[in-house]
């Protein structure tokens, strides 16, 4: 796997934490020096390792928010 760089600009919160301490979190991350995107993925307890996740532009995260708000739970 190629090396990559990232910078966590903001951590919004944890969606869920597993028994192993890994947590699914919503963050704003700049990948490889690009404009930051909203990111949902699992992070290790010390924040140094991550699993695959999903990234969203501002427009996409707004659309996701609106879609989730329209769902009756």
CHARMM internal coordinates of N, CA and C (Angstrom, degrees):
IC EDIT
DIST 1 N 1 CA 1.4430
DIST 1 CA 1 C 1.5286
ANGL 1 N 1 CA 1 C 108.38
DIST 1 C 2 N 1.2992
ANGL 1 CA 1 C 2 N 116.84
DIHE 1 N 1 CA 1 C 2 N 135.57
DIST 2 N 2 CA 1.4571
ANGL 1 C 2 N 2 CA 121.84
DIHE 1 CA 1 C 2 N 2 CA -178.78
DIST 2 CA 2 C 1.5201
ANGL 2 N 2 CA 2 C 110.54
DIHE 1 C 2 N 2 CA 2 C -71.28
DIST 2 C 3 N 1.3203
ANGL 2 CA 2 C 3 N 115.60
DIHE 2 N 2 CA 2 C 3 N 149.27
DIST 3 N 3 CA 1.4599
ANGL 2 C 3 N 3 CA 120.09
DIHE 2 CA 2 C 3 N 3 CA 175.32
DIST 3 CA 3 C 1.5229
ANGL 3 N 3 CA 3 C 109.41
DIHE 2 C 3 N 3 CA 3 C -68.55
DIST 3 C 4 N 1.2933
ANGL 3 CA 3 C 4 N 116.41
DIHE 3 N 3 CA 3 C 4 N 146.58
DIST 4 N 4 CA 1.4514
ANGL 3 C 4 N 4 CA 121.07
DIHE 3 CA 3 C 4 N 4 CA 176.92
DIST 4 CA 4 C 1.5222
ANGL 4 N 4 CA 4 C 107.86
DIHE 3 C 4 N 4 CA 4 C -144.25
DIST 4 C 5 N 1.3015
ANGL 4 CA 4 C 5 N 114.68
DIHE 4 N 4 CA 4 C 5 N 159.39
DIST 5 N 5 CA 1.4548
ANGL 4 C 5 N 5 CA 119.45
DIHE 4 CA 4 C 5 N 5 CA 178.97
DIST 5 CA 5 C 1.5179
ANGL 5 N 5 CA 5 C 109.30
DIHE 4 C 5 N 5 CA 5 C -118.21
DIST 5 C 6 N 1.3001
ANGL 5 CA 5 C 6 N 114.99
DIHE 5 N 5 CA 5 C 6 N 152.33
DIST 6 N 6 CA 1.4555
ANGL 5 C 6 N 6 CA 120.55
DIHE 5 CA 5 C 6 N 6 CA 176.10
DIST 6 CA 6 C 1.5200
ANGL 6 N 6 CA 6 C 108.35
DIHE 5 C 6 N 6 CA 6 C -152.34
DIST 6 C 7 N 1.3165
ANGL 6 CA 6 C 7 N 114.52
DIHE 6 N 6 CA 6 C 7 N 156.52
DIST 7 N 7 CA 1.4590
ANGL 6 C 7 N 7 CA 121.00
DIHE 6 CA 6 C 7 N 7 CA 176.19
DIST 7 CA 7 C 1.5188
ANGL 7 N 7 CA 7 C 108.06
DIHE 6 C 7 N 7 CA 7 C -136.64
DIST 7 C 8 N 1.3160
ANGL 7 CA 7 C 8 N 115.59
DIHE 7 N 7 CA 7 C 8 N 120.30
DIST 8 N 8 CA 1.4610
ANGL 7 C 8 N 8 CA 120.43
DIHE 7 CA 7 C 8 N 8 CA 176.63
DIST 8 CA 8 C 1.5260
ANGL 8 N 8 CA 8 C 107.54
DIHE 7 C 8 N 8 CA 8 C -75.97
DIST 8 C 9 N 1.3252
ANGL 8 CA 8 C 9 N 116.08
DIHE 8 N 8 CA 8 C 9 N 116.36
DIST 9 N 9 CA 1.4545
ANGL 8 C 9 N 9 CA 121.68
DIHE 8 CA 8 C 9 N 9 CA -179.48
DIST 9 CA 9 C 1.5247
ANGL 9 N 9 CA 9 C 111.45
DIHE 8 C 9 N 9 CA 9 C -86.54
DIST 9 C 10 N 1.3456
ANGL 9 CA 9 C 10 N 115.49
DIHE 9 N 9 CA 9 C 10 N -36.32
DIST 10 N 10 CA 1.4631
ANGL 9 C 10 N 10 CA 120.13
DIHE 9 CA 9 C 10 N 10 CA -178.86
DIST 10 CA 10 C 1.5166
ANGL 10 N 10 CA 10 C 109.41
DIHE 9 C 10 N 10 CA 10 C -159.09
DIST 10 C 11 N 1.3144
ANGL 10 CA 10 C 11 N 116.61
DIHE 10 N 10 CA 10 C 11 N 140.81
DIST 11 N 11 CA 1.4558
ANGL 10 C 11 N 11 CA 122.68
DIHE 10 CA 10 C 11 N 11 CA 173.12
DIST 11 CA 11 C 1.5108
ANGL 11 N 11 CA 11 C 107.66
DIHE 10 C 11 N 11 CA 11 C -109.39
DIST 11 C 12 N 1.3423
ANGL 11 CA 11 C 12 N 116.09
DIHE 11 N 11 CA 11 C 12 N 121.92
DIST 12 N 12 CA 1.4616
ANGL 11 C 12 N 12 CA 120.75
DIHE 11 CA 11 C 12 N 12 CA -177.01
DIST 12 CA 12 C 1.5233
ANGL 12 N 12 CA 12 C 112.46
DIHE 11 C 12 N 12 CA 12 C -89.31
DIST 12 C 13 N 1.3390
ANGL 12 CA 12 C 13 N 116.41
DIHE 12 N 12 CA 12 C 13 N -34.24
DIST 13 N 13 CA 1.4522
ANGL 12 C 13 N 13 CA 118.19
DIHE 12 CA 12 C 13 N 13 CA 178.94
DIST 13 CA 13 C 1.5057
ANGL 13 N 13 CA 13 C 112.98
DIHE 12 C 13 N 13 CA 13 C 159.44
DIST 13 C 14 N 1.3190
ANGL 13 CA 13 C 14 N 114.64
DIHE 13 N 13 CA 13 C 14 N 176.71
DIST 14 N 14 CA 1.4576
ANGL 13 C 14 N 14 CA 123.63
DIHE 13 CA 13 C 14 N 14 CA -177.84
DIST 14 CA 14 C 1.5180
ANGL 14 N 14 CA 14 C 109.54
DIHE 13 C 14 N 14 CA 14 C -104.12
DIST 14 C 15 N 1.3319
ANGL 14 CA 14 C 15 N 115.98
DIHE 14 N 14 CA 14 C 15 N 130.19
DIST 15 N 15 CA 1.4620
ANGL 14 C 15 N 15 CA 120.90
DIHE 14 CA 14 C 15 N 15 CA 176.39
DIST 15 CA 15 C 1.5197
ANGL 15 N 15 CA 15 C 110.62
DIHE 14 C 15 N 15 CA 15 C -82.06
DIST 15 C 16 N 1.3389
ANGL 15 CA 15 C 16 N 116.24
DIHE 15 N 15 CA 15 C 16 N -43.28
DIST 16 N 16 CA 1.4590
ANGL 15 C 16 N 16 CA 121.18
DIHE 15 CA 15 C 16 N 16 CA 179.80
DIST 16 CA 16 C 1.5232
ANGL 16 N 16 CA 16 C 108.59
DIHE 15 C 16 N 16 CA 16 C -161.31
DIST 16 C 17 N 1.3167
ANGL 16 CA 16 C 17 N 115.73
DIHE 16 N 16 CA 16 C 17 N 148.29
DIST 17 N 17 CA 1.4668
ANGL 16 C 17 N 17 CA 120.85
DIHE 16 CA 16 C 17 N 17 CA 176.14
DIST 17 CA 17 C 1.5206
ANGL 17 N 17 CA 17 C 108.76
DIHE 16 C 17 N 17 CA 17 C -120.08
DIST 17 C 18 N 1.3255
ANGL 17 CA 17 C 18 N 115.77
DIHE 17 N 17 CA 17 C 18 N 131.11
DIST 18 N 18 CA 1.4522
ANGL 17 C 18 N 18 CA 121.00
DIHE 17 CA 17 C 18 N 18 CA -179.78
DIST 18 CA 18 C 1.5121
ANGL 18 N 18 CA 18 C 111.93
DIHE 17 C 18 N 18 CA 18 C -83.13
DIST 18 C 19 N 1.3375
ANGL 18 CA 18 C 19 N 116.84
DIHE 18 N 18 CA 18 C 19 N 169.23
DIST 19 N 19 CA 1.4641
ANGL 18 C 19 N 19 CA 121.05
DIHE 18 CA 18 C 19 N 19 CA -179.21
DIST 19 CA 19 C 1.5369
ANGL 19 N 19 CA 19 C 112.59
DIHE 18 C 19 N 19 CA 19 C -64.63
DIST 19 C 20 N 1.3414
ANGL 19 CA 19 C 20 N 116.30
DIHE 19 N 19 CA 19 C 20 N -20.46
DIST 20 N 20 CA 1.4655
ANGL 19 C 20 N 20 CA 120.11
DIHE 19 CA 19 C 20 N 20 CA 179.10
DIST 20 CA 20 C 1.5243
ANGL 20 N 20 CA 20 C 112.25
DIHE 19 C 20 N 20 CA 20 C -86.20
DIST 20 C 21 N 1.3402
ANGL 20 CA 20 C 21 N 117.45
DIHE 20 N 20 CA 20 C 21 N 0.72
DIST 21 N 21 CA 1.4543
ANGL 20 C 21 N 21 CA 121.82
DIHE 20 CA 20 C 21 N 21 CA 178.58
DIST 21 CA 21 C 1.5109
ANGL 21 N 21 CA 21 C 114.50
DIHE 20 C 21 N 21 CA 21 C 92.67
DIST 21 C 22 N 1.3526
ANGL 21 CA 21 C 22 N 116.88
DIHE 21 N 21 CA 21 C 22 N -13.53
DIST 22 N 22 CA 1.4653
ANGL 21 C 22 N 22 CA 119.00
DIHE 21 CA 21 C 22 N 22 CA 177.05
DIST 22 CA 22 C 1.5201
ANGL 22 N 22 CA 22 C 108.62
DIHE 21 C 22 N 22 CA 22 C -68.49
DIST 22 C 23 N 1.3404
ANGL 22 CA 22 C 23 N 116.02
DIHE 22 N 22 CA 22 C 23 N 141.79
DIST 23 N 23 CA 1.4631
ANGL 22 C 23 N 23 CA 120.47
DIHE 22 CA 22 C 23 N 23 CA -175.87
DIST 23 CA 23 C 1.5156
ANGL 23 N 23 CA 23 C 110.56
DIHE 22 C 23 N 23 CA 23 C -127.58
DIST 23 C 24 N 1.3325
ANGL 23 CA 23 C 24 N 115.86
DIHE 23 N 23 CA 23 C 24 N 136.00
DIST 24 N 24 CA 1.4665
ANGL 23 C 24 N 24 CA 121.96
DIHE 23 CA 23 C 24 N 24 CA 173.67
DIST 24 CA 24 C 1.5200
ANGL 24 N 24 CA 24 C 106.30
DIHE 23 C 24 N 24 CA 24 C -84.74
DIST 24 C 25 N 1.3442
ANGL 24 CA 24 C 25 N 116.14
DIHE 24 N 24 CA 24 C 25 N 116.88
DIST 25 N 25 CA 1.4537
ANGL 24 C 25 N 25 CA 121.01
DIHE 24 CA 24 C 25 N 25 CA -172.63
DIST 25 CA 25 C 1.5155
ANGL 25 N 25 CA 25 C 111.94
DIHE 24 C 25 N 25 CA 25 C -126.51
DIST 25 C 26 N 1.3226
ANGL 25 CA 25 C 26 N 114.97
DIHE 25 N 25 CA 25 C 26 N 152.13
DIST 26 N 26 CA 1.4572
ANGL 25 C 26 N 26 CA 122.18
DIHE 25 CA 25 C 26 N 26 CA 172.83
DIST 26 CA 26 C 1.5179
ANGL 26 N 26 CA 26 C 107.48
DIHE 25 C 26 N 26 CA 26 C -102.09
DIST 26 C 27 N 1.3481
ANGL 26 CA 26 C 27 N 115.27
DIHE 26 N 26 CA 26 C 27 N 121.79
DIST 27 N 27 CA 1.4624
ANGL 26 C 27 N 27 CA 121.11
DIHE 26 CA 26 C 27 N 27 CA -178.57
DIST 27 CA 27 C 1.5176
ANGL 27 N 27 CA 27 C 109.24
DIHE 26 C 27 N 27 CA 27 C -135.55
DIST 27 C 28 N 1.3188
ANGL 27 CA 27 C 28 N 115.44
DIHE 27 N 27 CA 27 C 28 N 163.38
DIST 28 N 28 CA 1.4554
ANGL 27 C 28 N 28 CA 123.05
DIHE 27 CA 27 C 28 N 28 CA 170.36
DIST 28 CA 28 C 1.5228
ANGL 28 N 28 CA 28 C 105.43
DIHE 27 C 28 N 28 CA 28 C -107.27
DIST 28 C 29 N 1.3536
ANGL 28 CA 28 C 29 N 116.12
DIHE 28 N 28 CA 28 C 29 N 117.61
DIST 29 N 29 CA 1.4623
ANGL 28 C 29 N 29 CA 120.74
DIHE 28 CA 28 C 29 N 29 CA -171.95
DIST 29 CA 29 C 1.5198
ANGL 29 N 29 CA 29 C 110.43
DIHE 28 C 29 N 29 CA 29 C -129.84
DIST 29 C 30 N 1.3299
ANGL 29 CA 29 C 30 N 115.14
DIHE 29 N 29 CA 29 C 30 N 137.38
DIST 30 N 30 CA 1.4571
ANGL 29 C 30 N 30 CA 122.00
DIHE 29 CA 29 C 30 N 30 CA 171.22
DIST 30 CA 30 C 1.5239
ANGL 30 N 30 CA 30 C 107.27
DIHE 29 C 30 N 30 CA 30 C -96.06
DIST 30 C 31 N 1.3219
ANGL 30 CA 30 C 31 N 117.34
DIHE 30 N 30 CA 30 C 31 N 116.42
DIST 31 N 31 CA 1.4594
ANGL 30 C 31 N 31 CA 122.88
DIHE 30 CA 30 C 31 N 31 CA 179.71
DIST 31 CA 31 C 1.5300
ANGL 31 N 31 CA 31 C 109.02
DIHE 30 C 31 N 31 CA 31 C -97.05
DIST 31 C 32 N 1.3199
ANGL 31 CA 31 C 32 N 116.50
DIHE 31 N 31 CA 31 C 32 N 124.39
DIST 32 N 32 CA 1.4681
ANGL 31 C 32 N 32 CA 123.07
DIHE 31 CA 31 C 32 N 32 CA 176.34
DIST 32 CA 32 C 1.5263
ANGL 32 N 32 CA 32 C 111.98
DIHE 31 C 32 N 32 CA 32 C 54.13
DIST 32 C 33 N 1.3291
ANGL 32 CA 32 C 33 N 116.73
DIHE 32 N 32 CA 32 C 33 N 38.38
DIST 33 N 33 CA 1.4510
ANGL 32 C 33 N 33 CA 121.36
DIHE 32 CA 32 C 33 N 33 CA 176.72
DIST 33 CA 33 C 1.5129
ANGL 33 N 33 CA 33 C 115.59
DIHE 32 C 33 N 33 CA 33 C 75.71
DIST 33 C 34 N 1.3223
ANGL 33 CA 33 C 34 N 117.13
DIHE 33 N 33 CA 33 C 34 N 4.88
DIST 34 N 34 CA 1.4711
ANGL 33 C 34 N 34 CA 120.56
DIHE 33 CA 33 C 34 N 34 CA 179.75
DIST 34 CA 34 C 1.5241
ANGL 34 N 34 CA 34 C 110.60
DIHE 33 C 34 N 34 CA 34 C -81.47
DIST 34 C 35 N 1.3437
ANGL 34 CA 34 C 35 N 115.16
DIHE 34 N 34 CA 34 C 35 N 175.11
DIST 35 N 35 CA 1.4618
ANGL 34 C 35 N 35 CA 120.08
DIHE 34 CA 34 C 35 N 35 CA 176.89
DIST 35 CA 35 C 1.5257
ANGL 35 N 35 CA 35 C 109.33
DIHE 34 C 35 N 35 CA 35 C -57.55
DIST 35 C 36 N 1.3304
ANGL 35 CA 35 C 36 N 117.03
DIHE 35 N 35 CA 35 C 36 N 141.36
DIST 36 N 36 CA 1.4686
ANGL 35 C 36 N 36 CA 119.60
DIHE 35 CA 35 C 36 N 36 CA -178.74
DIST 36 CA 36 C 1.5256
ANGL 36 N 36 CA 36 C 112.13
DIHE 35 C 36 N 36 CA 36 C -64.24
DIST 36 C 37 N 1.3396
ANGL 36 CA 36 C 37 N 114.58
DIHE 36 N 36 CA 36 C 37 N 148.31
DIST 37 N 37 CA 1.4618
ANGL 36 C 37 N 37 CA 122.07
DIHE 36 CA 36 C 37 N 37 CA 175.36
DIST 37 CA 37 C 1.5208
ANGL 37 N 37 CA 37 C 108.61
DIHE 36 C 37 N 37 CA 37 C -129.48
DIST 37 C 38 N 1.3245
ANGL 37 CA 37 C 38 N 114.84
DIHE 37 N 37 CA 37 C 38 N 156.21
DIST 38 N 38 CA 1.4511
ANGL 37 C 38 N 38 CA 120.95
DIHE 37 CA 37 C 38 N 38 CA 175.68
DIST 38 CA 38 C 1.5184
ANGL 38 N 38 CA 38 C 107.56
DIHE 37 C 38 N 38 CA 38 C -76.66
DIST 38 C 39 N 1.3134
ANGL 38 CA 38 C 39 N 116.37
DIHE 38 N 38 CA 38 C 39 N 138.37
DIST 39 N 39 CA 1.4534
ANGL 38 C 39 N 39 CA 121.40
DIHE 38 CA 38 C 39 N 39 CA -168.58
DIST 39 CA 39 C 1.5239
ANGL 39 N 39 CA 39 C 110.18
DIHE 38 C 39 N 39 CA 39 C -138.21
DIST 39 C 40 N 1.3365
ANGL 39 CA 39 C 40 N 115.97
DIHE 39 N 39 CA 39 C 40 N 131.34
DIST 40 N 40 CA 1.4630
ANGL 39 C 40 N 40 CA 121.53
DIHE 39 CA 39 C 40 N 40 CA 174.63
DIST 40 CA 40 C 1.5161
ANGL 40 N 40 CA 40 C 107.15
DIHE 39 C 40 N 40 CA 40 C -121.62
DIST 40 C 41 N 1.3362
ANGL 40 CA 40 C 41 N 116.39
DIHE 40 N 40 CA 40 C 41 N 120.25
DIST 41 N 41 CA 1.4640
ANGL 40 C 41 N 41 CA 121.36
DIHE 40 CA 40 C 41 N 41 CA 178.26
DIST 41 CA 41 C 1.5228
ANGL 41 N 41 CA 41 C 109.81
DIHE 40 C 41 N 41 CA 41 C -163.69
DIST 41 C 42 N 1.3269
ANGL 41 CA 41 C 42 N 115.38
DIHE 41 N 41 CA 41 C 42 N 167.90
DIST 42 N 42 CA 1.4609
ANGL 41 C 42 N 42 CA 121.62
DIHE 41 CA 41 C 42 N 42 CA 176.68
DIST 42 CA 42 C 1.5301
ANGL 42 N 42 CA 42 C 109.55
DIHE 41 C 42 N 42 CA 42 C -84.53
DIST 42 C 43 N 1.3400
ANGL 42 CA 42 C 43 N 115.00
DIHE 42 N 42 CA 42 C 43 N 136.12
DIST 43 N 43 CA 1.4553
ANGL 42 C 43 N 43 CA 122.67
DIHE 42 CA 42 C 43 N 43 CA 177.70
DIST 43 CA 43 C 1.5157
ANGL 43 N 43 CA 43 C 109.66
DIHE 42 C 43 N 43 CA 43 C -122.50
DIST 43 C 44 N 1.3267
ANGL 43 CA 43 C 44 N 116.19
DIHE 43 N 43 CA 43 C 44 N 145.06
DIST 44 N 44 CA 1.4609
ANGL 43 C 44 N 44 CA 121.39
DIHE 43 CA 43 C 44 N 44 CA 177.06
DIST 44 CA 44 C 1.5257
ANGL 44 N 44 CA 44 C 109.49
DIHE 43 C 44 N 44 CA 44 C -66.48
DIST 44 C 45 N 1.3313
ANGL 44 CA 44 C 45 N 116.89
DIHE 44 N 44 CA 44 C 45 N 162.14
DIST 45 N 45 CA 1.4650
ANGL 44 C 45 N 45 CA 119.76
DIHE 44 CA 44 C 45 N 45 CA -178.09
DIST 45 CA 45 C 1.5329
ANGL 45 N 45 CA 45 C 113.71
DIHE 44 C 45 N 45 CA 45 C -55.95
DIST 45 C 46 N 1.3316
ANGL 45 CA 45 C 46 N 117.91
DIHE 45 N 45 CA 45 C 46 N -34.37
DIST 46 N 46 CA 1.4634
ANGL 45 C 46 N 46 CA 119.47
DIHE 45 CA 45 C 46 N 46 CA -179.48
DIST 46 CA 46 C 1.5285
ANGL 46 N 46 CA 46 C 113.05
DIHE 45 C 46 N 46 CA 46 C -92.22
DIST 46 C 47 N 1.3399
ANGL 46 CA 46 C 47 N 116.81
DIHE 46 N 46 CA 46 C 47 N 0.37
DIST 47 N 47 CA 1.4590
ANGL 46 C 47 N 47 CA 121.27
DIHE 46 CA 46 C 47 N 47 CA 175.99
DIST 47 CA 47 C 1.5171
ANGL 47 N 47 CA 47 C 115.84
DIHE 46 C 47 N 47 CA 47 C 75.32
DIST 47 C 48 N 1.3326
ANGL 47 CA 47 C 48 N 117.76
DIHE 47 N 47 CA 47 C 48 N 13.14
DIST 48 N 48 CA 1.4679
ANGL 47 C 48 N 48 CA 120.24
DIHE 47 CA 47 C 48 N 48 CA -178.23
DIST 48 CA 48 C 1.5232
ANGL 48 N 48 CA 48 C 113.70
DIHE 47 C 48 N 48 CA 48 C -97.81
DIST 48 C 49 N 1.3251
ANGL 48 CA 48 C 49 N 116.90
DIHE 48 N 48 CA 48 C 49 N -15.13
DIST 49 N 49 CA 1.4664
ANGL 48 C 49 N 49 CA 121.15
DIHE 48 CA 48 C 49 N 49 CA -179.94
DIST 49 CA 49 C 1.5177
ANGL 49 N 49 CA 49 C 109.10
DIHE 48 C 49 N 49 CA 49 C -125.74
DIST 49 C 50 N 1.3486
ANGL 49 CA 49 C 50 N 114.95
DIHE 49 N 49 CA 49 C 50 N 153.50
DIST 50 N 50 CA 1.4572
ANGL 49 C 50 N 50 CA 119.84
DIHE 49 CA 49 C 50 N 50 CA -178.75
DIST 50 CA 50 C 1.5120
ANGL 50 N 50 CA 50 C 110.08
DIHE 49 C 50 N 50 CA 50 C -144.22
DIST 50 C 51 N 1.3090
ANGL 50 CA 50 C 51 N 115.39
DIHE 50 N 50 CA 50 C 51 N 157.13
DIST 51 N 51 CA 1.4567
ANGL 50 C 51 N 51 CA 122.19
DIHE 50 CA 50 C 51 N 51 CA 171.51
DIST 51 CA 51 C 1.5228
ANGL 51 N 51 CA 51 C 108.68
DIHE 50 C 51 N 51 CA 51 C -100.94
DIST 51 C 52 N 1.3256
ANGL 51 CA 51 C 52 N 115.73
DIHE 51 N 51 CA 51 C 52 N 175.20
DIST 52 N 52 CA 1.4624
ANGL 51 C 52 N 52 CA 119.74
DIHE 51 CA 51 C 52 N 52 CA 175.92
DIST 52 CA 52 C 1.5219
ANGL 52 N 52 CA 52 C 109.28
DIHE 51 C 52 N 52 CA 52 C -61.56
DIST 52 C 53 N 1.3316
ANGL 52 CA 52 C 53 N 114.71
DIHE 52 N 52 CA 52 C 53 N 150.94
DIST 53 N 53 CA 1.4539
ANGL 52 C 53 N 53 CA 118.65
DIHE 52 CA 52 C 53 N 53 CA -178.30
DIST 53 CA 53 C 1.5111
ANGL 53 N 53 CA 53 C 111.26
DIHE 52 C 53 N 53 CA 53 C -150.24
DIST 53 C 54 N 1.3046
ANGL 53 CA 53 C 54 N 115.02
DIHE 53 N 53 CA 53 C 54 N -164.57
DIST 54 N 54 CA 1.4583
ANGL 53 C 54 N 54 CA 122.98
DIHE 53 CA 53 C 54 N 54 CA -179.97
DIST 54 CA 54 C 1.5181
ANGL 54 N 54 CA 54 C 109.06
DIHE 53 C 54 N 54 CA 54 C -121.16
DIST 54 C 55 N 1.3333
ANGL 54 CA 54 C 55 N 116.28
DIHE 54 N 54 CA 54 C 55 N 139.00
DIST 55 N 55 CA 1.4573
ANGL 54 C 55 N 55 CA 120.60
DIHE 54 CA 54 C 55 N 55 CA 175.24
DIST 55 CA 55 C 1.5204
ANGL 55 N 55 CA 55 C 109.19
DIHE 54 C 55 N 55 CA 55 C -119.27
DIST 55 C 56 N 1.3280
ANGL 55 CA 55 C 56 N 114.86
DIHE 55 N 55 CA 55 C 56 N 147.67
DIST 56 N 56 CA 1.4547
ANGL 55 C 56 N 56 CA 121.48
DIHE 55 CA 55 C 56 N 56 CA -176.14
DIST 56 CA 56 C 1.5279
ANGL 56 N 56 CA 56 C 110.12
DIHE 55 C 56 N 56 CA 56 C -136.47
DIST 56 C 57 N 1.3172
ANGL 56 CA 56 C 57 N 116.75
DIHE 56 N 56 CA 56 C 57 N 140.60
DIST 57 N 57 CA 1.4552
ANGL 56 C 57 N 57 CA 121.14
DIHE 56 CA 56 C 57 N 57 CA 169.22
DIST 57 CA 57 C 1.5251
ANGL 57 N 57 CA 57 C 107.69
DIHE 56 C 57 N 57 CA 57 C -73.71
DIST 57 C 58 N 1.3212
ANGL 57 CA 57 C 58 N 117.00
DIHE 57 N 57 CA 57 C 58 N 172.17
DIST 58 N 58 CA 1.4672
ANGL 57 C 58 N 58 CA 119.78
DIHE 57 CA 57 C 58 N 58 CA 178.13
DIST 58 CA 58 C 1.5214
ANGL 58 N 58 CA 58 C 110.28
DIHE 57 C 58 N 58 CA 58 C -60.07
DIST 58 C 59 N 1.3282
ANGL 58 CA 58 C 59 N 116.47
DIHE 58 N 58 CA 58 C 59 N -42.80
DIST 59 N 59 CA 1.4636
ANGL 58 C 59 N 59 CA 120.18
DIHE 58 CA 58 C 59 N 59 CA -179.60
DIST 59 CA 59 C 1.5317
ANGL 59 N 59 CA 59 C 111.02
DIHE 58 C 59 N 59 CA 59 C -62.90
DIST 59 C 60 N 1.3187
ANGL 59 CA 59 C 60 N 117.20
DIHE 59 N 59 CA 59 C 60 N -39.78
DIST 60 N 60 CA 1.4649
ANGL 59 C 60 N 60 CA 120.83
DIHE 59 CA 59 C 60 N 60 CA -179.56
DIST 60 CA 60 C 1.5279
ANGL 60 N 60 CA 60 C 111.66
DIHE 59 C 60 N 60 CA 60 C -68.95
DIST 60 C 61 N 1.3326
ANGL 60 CA 60 C 61 N 117.18
DIHE 60 N 60 CA 60 C 61 N -40.30
DIST 61 N 61 CA 1.4648
ANGL 60 C 61 N 61 CA 118.94
DIHE 60 CA 60 C 61 N 61 CA -179.06
DIST 61 CA 61 C 1.5269
ANGL 61 N 61 CA 61 C 110.82
DIHE 60 C 61 N 61 CA 61 C -69.68
DIST 61 C 62 N 1.3352
ANGL 61 CA 61 C 62 N 117.33
DIHE 61 N 61 CA 61 C 62 N -32.90
DIST 62 N 62 CA 1.4728
ANGL 61 C 62 N 62 CA 120.98
DIHE 61 CA 61 C 62 N 62 CA 174.85
DIST 62 CA 62 C 1.5263
ANGL 62 N 62 CA 62 C 109.70
DIHE 61 C 62 N 62 CA 62 C -65.65
DIST 62 C 63 N 1.3369
ANGL 62 CA 62 C 63 N 117.31
DIHE 62 N 62 CA 62 C 63 N -43.07
DIST 63 N 63 CA 1.4628
ANGL 62 C 63 N 63 CA 121.13
DIHE 62 CA 62 C 63 N 63 CA 178.20
DIST 63 CA 63 C 1.5312
ANGL 63 N 63 CA 63 C 110.70
DIHE 62 C 63 N 63 CA 63 C -63.90
DIST 63 C 64 N 1.3336
ANGL 63 CA 63 C 64 N 117.55
DIHE 63 N 63 CA 63 C 64 N -39.39
DIST 64 N 64 CA 1.4594
ANGL 63 C 64 N 64 CA 121.42
DIHE 63 CA 63 C 64 N 64 CA 177.57
DIST 64 CA 64 C 1.5228
ANGL 64 N 64 CA 64 C 110.31
DIHE 63 C 64 N 64 CA 64 C -64.83
DIST 64 C 65 N 1.3165
ANGL 64 CA 64 C 65 N 117.06
DIHE 64 N 64 CA 64 C 65 N -43.68
DIST 65 N 65 CA 1.4618
ANGL 64 C 65 N 65 CA 120.91
DIHE 64 CA 64 C 65 N 65 CA 177.87
DIST 65 CA 65 C 1.5215
ANGL 65 N 65 CA 65 C 111.00
DIHE 64 C 65 N 65 CA 65 C -58.82
DIST 65 C 66 N 1.3412
ANGL 65 CA 65 C 66 N 115.71
DIHE 65 N 65 CA 65 C 66 N -46.50
DIST 66 N 66 CA 1.4553
ANGL 65 C 66 N 66 CA 119.69
DIHE 65 CA 65 C 66 N 66 CA -179.48
DIST 66 CA 66 C 1.5205
ANGL 66 N 66 CA 66 C 111.60
DIHE 65 C 66 N 66 CA 66 C -63.56
DIST 66 C 67 N 1.3271
ANGL 66 CA 66 C 67 N 116.10
DIHE 66 N 66 CA 66 C 67 N -40.40
DIST 67 N 67 CA 1.4623
ANGL 66 C 67 N 67 CA 120.57
DIHE 66 CA 66 C 67 N 67 CA 178.39
DIST 67 CA 67 C 1.5216
ANGL 67 N 67 CA 67 C 110.65
DIHE 66 C 67 N 67 CA 67 C -63.76
DIST 67 C 68 N 1.3187
ANGL 67 CA 67 C 68 N 117.25
DIHE 67 N 67 CA 67 C 68 N -45.64
DIST 68 N 68 CA 1.4767
ANGL 67 C 68 N 68 CA 120.48
DIHE 67 CA 67 C 68 N 68 CA 178.97
DIST 68 CA 68 C 1.5186
ANGL 68 N 68 CA 68 C 111.16
DIHE 67 C 68 N 68 CA 68 C -63.58
DIST 68 C 69 N 1.3277
ANGL 68 CA 68 C 69 N 117.14
DIHE 68 N 68 CA 68 C 69 N -38.30
DIST 69 N 69 CA 1.4711
ANGL 68 C 69 N 69 CA 119.83
DIHE 68 CA 68 C 69 N 69 CA 178.60
DIST 69 CA 69 C 1.5327
ANGL 69 N 69 CA 69 C 112.21
DIHE 68 C 69 N 69 CA 69 C -65.83
DIST 69 C 70 N 1.3300
ANGL 69 CA 69 C 70 N 117.27
DIHE 69 N 69 CA 69 C 70 N -23.99
DIST 70 N 70 CA 1.4631
ANGL 69 C 70 N 70 CA 120.49
DIHE 69 CA 69 C 70 N 70 CA -179.04
DIST 70 CA 70 C 1.5404
ANGL 70 N 70 CA 70 C 112.76
DIHE 69 C 70 N 70 CA 70 C -84.39
DIST 70 C 71 N 1.3151
ANGL 70 CA 70 C 71 N 117.18
DIHE 70 N 70 CA 70 C 71 N -9.68
DIST 71 N 71 CA 1.4630
ANGL 70 C 71 N 71 CA 121.36
DIHE 70 CA 70 C 71 N 71 CA -178.74
DIST 71 CA 71 C 1.5261
ANGL 71 N 71 CA 71 C 109.32
DIHE 70 C 71 N 71 CA 71 C -86.94
DIST 71 C 72 N 1.3341
ANGL 71 CA 71 C 72 N 115.62
DIHE 71 N 71 CA 71 C 72 N 129.05
DIST 72 N 72 CA 1.4555
ANGL 71 C 72 N 72 CA 119.20
DIHE 71 CA 71 C 72 N 72 CA 175.72
DIST 72 CA 72 C 1.5111
ANGL 72 N 72 CA 72 C 109.19
DIHE 71 C 72 N 72 CA 72 C -86.63
DIST 72 C 73 N 1.3044
ANGL 72 CA 72 C 73 N 115.77
DIHE 72 N 72 CA 72 C 73 N 119.20
DIST 73 N 73 CA 1.4733
ANGL 72 C 73 N 73 CA 120.58
DIHE 72 CA 72 C 73 N 73 CA -178.72
DIST 73 CA 73 C 1.5093
ANGL 73 N 73 CA 73 C 111.71
DIHE 72 C 73 N 73 CA 73 C -102.47
END
COOR INIT
IC SEED 1 N 1 CA 1 C
IC BUILD
